[in-house]
Amino acid sequence: MQTRLSPAHPDAGKLSFAELDDRIRERAFKLYERRGYTDGHALDDWLEAKAEVLGVTKAVELKSKKAAA
């Protein structure tokens, strides 16, 4: 029997490592696809996908917009 965490629990809604890895892999493939399946950018795709999935990219974009204002 699997129990669910209460929404108030600090670990509620957190992704497991496997789920996080899957999301990064799927996003990296989308980036590879968008570039027309050109080889040689696997690490760039992975790092960009990881930043997007973890929300790092969004935070940087928001900071630059605030600085420009």
VENGILIN-V213193 format. One record per backbone hydrogen bond with DSSP energy under -1.0 kcal/mol. NH is the residue of the N-H (numbers start at 1). CO is the residue of the C=O. E is the energy in kcal/mol with one decimal. If there is no record, write none. Layout:
NH,CO,E
NH,CO,E
This chain:
9,6,-2.0
12,9,-1.8
14,11,-1.6
20,16,-2.4
21,17,-2.8
22,18,-2.2
23,19,-2.1
24,20,-2.3
25,21,-2.6
26,22,-2.6
27,23,-2.2
28,24,-2.8
29,25,-2.1
30,26,-1.8
31,27,-2.0
32,28,-2.2
33,29,-2.8
34,30,-2.6
35,31,-1.5
36,33,-1.8
37,32,-2.3
45,41,-2.9
46,42,-2.6
47,43,-2.8
48,44,-2.5
49,45,-2.7
50,46,-2.7
51,47,-2.2
52,48,-2.3
53,49,-2.9
54,50,-2.4
56,51,-1.8
57,51,-1.1
59,55,-1.6
60,56,-1.9
61,57,-2.4
62,58,-2.3
63,59,-2.1
64,60,-2.2
65,61,-1.9
66,62,-2.1
67,63,-2.2
68,64,-1.7
69,65,-1.0
